[in-house]
Amino acid sequence: MIKIQKYSEVEADFFKGRAFGDSNEVVSSILTEVRNRGDAALRLYGNKYDVSVPANFEVSQEDLKKAAEKLQLENREVYDAIVYSHDLAFRFAKQQKKSFNDFETELEPGLFTGQKTVPVDVAGCYVPAGRFPLVSTVIMTVTPAVAAGVKEVIICTPPRVHPDDKDDAEKSGAGISGKAYTGGKAYADEGIMAAAYICGVNHLYAVGGSQAIGAMAYGTESIPKVDVIVGPGNKFVAAAKKEVYGNVGIDMIAGPTEVLIIADNSANPAWVAADLLAQAEHDVVAQPILVTDDAAFAQSVSEMIEKQLETMTTKAIARQSIDNYGKIILVDDLKEAVEIANKKAPEHLEIAMDESKKRKAIVNEVHNYGSLFIGHHSAEVFGDYAAGLNHTLPTSGSARFTGGLSVRMFLKTLTTLRVEEGKTGMIKSAVAAGYLGDSEGLAGHARAARIRIEK
């Protein structure tokens, strides 16, 4: 059962960050092998960890198209949902891009400074396909890259046995974890393939795990070196992303997922319970949190959690999350809820209150979160799937210093300088640069500035 406690009783550890991708000797070894041996290392670790090691790693565009057509024919509702989600995400990302303006301004007479915003050349998206293949992650990673204008967007995702090879794989007892089917055609989860086609990915490679991160970071004979790597994964993927950072850019290192809901008694206990459980079913270490000033409401939510848990197919996972990491915090005033939210800096923050001056004040005062969901009808799950927002968000308190994945990850802000000869701006900058060069003992710097104004 979810723990209910007063704010004064909350442990100090509650506000500390939770595990990110720590250094890992196995991951370091894999990355070194991939860097040194390329495709051969991908085959080595594919045989060790995956169900298939294809002859060529790239899934054909024809197979991506077939997967999309199959989904459209056999499950039109899901196909239409992917199309709708992608459309919203693309429109939102394009609007974000508009906020990055190119400009040139004259700071001093003859001294023109400016900036240009340009996309990276190649973006790599990692899409997990374990217990729950994350079709929505394709949308959230590929779409902002395409909207940014990236020339080449690739996906790496764990392999599957191609339909053409299934009979042969079964006869040989292969195609299972620990005994990969080798030499067949490249294939992946069909939902991921369909979404990749809909979102306009350029290339999809059937390679998973930390070896896929290494392939995108360093490049192999088959997989191009990328400029940035985005997307979630398990602790091995997180550790790999952390290790390759600097060689490539990364979006973030994701820890366990979390939601914090600020609610008063105007909220519907069943809705709040559903939102907490939606987060809890992600992982046994997911953290669902409710902060409220009403003890009776808190008890109602706790009872609704127990009731709804009984009907969930993911009950085993959600149960552990609720019991071990779930929390309902009672406060004397919702001003304390704001304090808790800003100190916790949650991945997702919901304000489950009627529209009012009090709700508006809370919305204005909270400032540490990945995404904010305002009002009873703004379910966090909408942000996960189909509201235009990106669901790749900072966790474990990192919302204190960064935001979620956006079009900005795929853009570079480049600065420019243009100086007109003889103008006062040029002369003043040369004089100042000369003195600063002297002060730092860098005579060459000082000379390079002064030589331009010497007669």
KOLFINU-430923 format. One record per residue (C-alpha): x, y, z; residue in one letter. Coordinates in steps of 0.05 Angstrom, whole numbers, plus 5000, padded with zeros to 4 digits. Layout:
BEGIN
XYZa...
END
This chain:
BEGIN
500050005000m502450704985i505651065043k502151685072i506252155113q506752885135k511653345101y515553405166s516552645165e519352605094v526352315093e532152745067a533852205017d527252324982f530152954951f536652644929k537752424857g536751694841r541251224802a543651444733f547951044686g554050894728d560750684702s560549954683n566549514665e562449074619v559849684581v566849984577s569449334548s563849304496i565050024475l572449904467t571149284424e566249664380v571050234372r576749774352n573149224313r566849544285g561849064255d565648454281a564348694352a556948804337l556448084314r560247834374l555648174424y549448054382g550847304387n551547384462k545547814478y540647844420d535847364384v538447524315s544947744282v543147914209p547947874151a547048624141n544749064199f540349554161e532949394155v530749544084s526150134070q521649634035e520749244101d519449894139l514050074088k511049374092k510749424168a507050084163a502249814111e500949194153k499549604215l494750054175q491049444150l490949014213e490649544268n488150194239r486850514306e494150454327v496550674259y492251294261d494551434333a501851424310i500351884251v496552364297y501952364351s507352474299h503553054268d502753404335l510053284354a512453544287f508154174291r510454314362f517854204344a517254664284k514355194330q520155094377q525055184320k522055864304k524256104372s531556044351f532556664310n538456844266d540657554275f546358054267e546658674310t551359264313e553759304385l558459884372e559560284308p562759794259g562459204307l557258704283f555758064322t550857534302g548456824309q546156274262k542355654284t543855044242v542154304249p547353764262v548853314203d547152624231v542752444291a542351754323g536051524359c536150924405y529350564412v528750014465p524849384447a525048954509g518948774550r515049354520f517649584451p517050334455l513650544391v512351234420s519851334429t520651324354v515951914349i519252294406m526452214381t525952214306v520752764297t524453354329p530753154291a526953174225v523553834244a530454124260a532753974189g537753414205v540053114139k540752404163e536752104220v538151384240i535150894290i538550324326c533849824359t534449094381p533848584325p528348074312r528247464267v525747654197h519247304177p522846994118d527746664166d522946424221k522045714195d529445614188d530645914256a525645454289e528544834255k535445004280s532945184350g535645894342a532446574346g532346594422i536446974473s543046624481g542446274414k541746804360a539646654290y545446884246t546047074173g538847244159g535447884138k535348484184a528848594221y526148944283a519849014323d514349144271e511149704311g517850064315i519049954241m512150224223a513150844266a520050954236a517150954166y511451424186i516351904219c521151924160g527451594188v533051524137n536050864162h534150354215l539349864241y537649224278a542849304333v541249384407g544349494474g550749864492s553949604429q548950014389a550850644428i558150494412g556550394338a553151074333m558551424374a564551154337y561750894271g562850204241t563249924171e555549904169s553250444216i555151174209p558251584265k552952084288v553452774320d548352664375v545152054407i538252104438v533351614468g532151194531p534750504549g536550044606n542250164655k547349894604f544950374550v545050944601a552150764622a554350734549a551351414534k554951704594k561551414571e561251644499v559152354517y564252844490g565552414429n558252544412v552852964443g547352624483i540452844506d541052624579m542352034625i535551794647a534351514716g527951184741p521551524717t517351944765e511052364772v509152864826l501853084831i499753694870i492253624885a486853904929d479953614943n477253874877s481053304843a477852634826n481152094870p480151574815a483652014763w489452164809v490151434827a490151254753a495651754739d499951494796l499050774772l500450964700a507351184723q508250594771a507250074716e513450324679h518350004726d518949704796v523250314814v518550834784a516551374834q509251594839p508152184887i502052564910l502353204951v495753454980t493053875037d487053425049d487852785091a481052505071a482752604997f489452255008a485951655039q480951624981s486651614931v490151064969s483750644968e482850774893m489950554880i488549884913e482049804875k485049964807q491249534819l486948904820e484849004747t491749174718m495548684674t501849034699t499848944772k506348594793a510649164770i506049724793a505149394861r512649414876q513250134852s507350364895i509549984957d517050144954n517350824922y510351114923g508651664971k502952124991i505452745027i500653135071l502053885075v498754425117d498454895058d499554804983l505155324987k509054745018e507254324957a510754844913v516854804959e516854044952i516054064876a521754564866n526254174913k524553494882k524853744809a520453174783p520452904712e512853014707h509053514750l501453534751e497154084782i490453724795a486254324816m480354724791d481955354754e482955894807s487656434831k490955924877k492355454819r494956024776k499656224833a502355514839i503355464764v507356114766n511555904826e513755204806v519855214761h523554554768n520254014725y520953644659g513853784636s507954114672l500753874666f495654394687i488654214709g484553574718h484053404645h491453494628s493352764640a500852624641e499552034594v497452534540f504452804543g507252104538d503551954474y499652474437a499753204456a505653484418g510253504479l516453064481n516352504533h523952444538t524852854602l529952974657p529452524718t532552464787s532753214801g536353394736s530353844718a533954344763r538854484706f536054204641t529654114602g527053534562g528853304492l526853824441s528654084372v534254464407r538253824417m539153764342f540954494331l547554874341k547855614355t553855904317l556356604330t559257084279t563457724281l564058244225r568158874236v568559494192e575459814185e576760464221g570160494258k570260664332t567759974351g573759644318m578660134351i575760054421k575659294416s582859274391a585159714448v581359314500a583858644471a590958904473g590659084546y587258424564l592558034525g597958404564d594558254630s594557514616e601657504591g599557324520l603757794478a601557474413g594257604429h595858334444a599858414380r594358094337a589458614363a594059234360r596959084291i590159234261r590059954286i597360124280e599160664229k
END
